[in-house]
Amino acid sequence: MINTLNESQLHKALKSLYAIQNRNSKTEVEFGPYIVDIMEENGTIIEIQTASLSHLLAKLNYCISKNRKVIVVHPVFSEKYIETYSQNGKLISSRKSPQKKNIYGEFRELTKLSKLLLNPLLQIDFVNCAIIEVRTTTDSPVQSKNGRRRVKKAWLKTEKKLKTLYNTSIFNSPQSYLSLLPESCRKTFTIKKIYSDLKKEGEKISEQDVRFYVWVLTKAGILSVNKENKTYVYTVCDF
């Protein structure tokens, strides 16, 4: 049971699904100084990452340096449900959260990995899913485990569970990353243009989401940028 004590149910569920899909694969495998979630029979490594993707940078660099293909699996919560329990395990309330994530917003998770995105040994799987966030009440208001609360609350997040699995977006080439561009922005565009066109297509995104997406693709070498009349203009690179 190496490295499994702190796994959330969400992590375990995704790991089980990917292990089942890849017959003869092994889980929790020692590879150099690291433990990898799944290793396929052909040596491909699959890493399930429900937290920040930036934490994987050192492990990815090591695996790629050993000429191993790595598939990073990261959930995108298009729906979230919240269940609140008492300390003795009694369900107090259950509701659907208005909070939703979209694939463009997830590109902020790729900022530290941007230089690796065009490496043919790296694949990113964004798994669109619904999750259940489990909260447990506390006797008094407390700070969150990560210390980010501005105001203390009388509950803590204690678990994440997979509710429904929808579809997976796979990114393993320049074309796959560029597929998120509107047709009108397949050559040149500005942030204002792409944001406006995505909104017209019905995407529920913020301008900040768009900026992260464009920033990552620029750093990866998929887009180039020039300043024209005080405005940054982005151009799709030739591949």
Disulfide bonds with the S-S distance in Angstrom:
none
